[in-house]
Amino acid sequence: MRAIRCKQYGPPESLVVDNLPDLEAPPGHVVIDVKAAAVNFPDVLIIENKYQFKPPLPFTPGSEAAGVVRAVGAGVT
């Protein structure tokens, strides 16, 4: 799968497209084939390392997405 990744803190232009292995749905989770995603103001602050939430590098930013459920893990109804 392709993913937008933050490998170093900086402006949105510093994000890169990476090829990653396809995800599996662990128990209690779903995997979504994302068809549309947004980069909102908190996302920009996170990739610039200016937000209280600081995920370890590298990470895939984004808190808004729409798509189709591809896989469902055990225990998901």
N, C-alpha and C positions, 0 to 999 in steps of 0.2 A: 504494500500500500504506500501511497505518497502521503507525507505529512509536512506541515510547516513547522519548523523547529527553531527554538531560540537556543543557540549554542554559546552566545556571549551577550551580555546586557548591552542595550543600545536602542537606537530608534527602530521603528517598524521595518525600515529598509535593510536592517541587518539580519532579518529572518531568512532562513534558507529552506529549500524544499529537499527533503530526504526521502529515500526509499527505505521502508522498514518492513519487517515480516508482518504478514496478516495476523490480526488479533484473534484469540480464542475467547469465548465467553466463559469466565469462571463462575462458580456458583453465586447466585444472587445478582448477576450483572447481565447486561445485553451489549452486543456490538452493533453499532450503527454505521451504515455506509452513508457518510455525510454528503449531502447534495448542495448545501449552502451553509456558510459560516460567516460570522461577523467578528470584527475586531473592535471592541468597544473601549471606552476611556480607561476602565480599570485594567483591561488587557495591555494597553499601551504602558500604563504605569508599571505593571508587573515586568514587562520585557525591558523597561528602562531601569529596573531595580529601585523603583520609587514607591512601592506599595508595601503594606504590612505583611502580605502573603508573599513569601519568597521561595518558590520551588527550586529544587536543585537543578543545575544545568546538566545536560540539555533537557528541555521540556517543550511540549506542544501547547502554546497558549490558546485561549479561547474558552469562553463560557456560554456562547450562543451557537447552536447548530441545529440544523434540520436535515432529516434524511429518512432512510428506510432501515428498519431493524433487520439485520442479516443473521444474527445468531442469538440464541437465548440460553443462558446458563441454568443449571439445576436450581429449582426453587423459585424461579421467576414465573409469575402468573400473568 
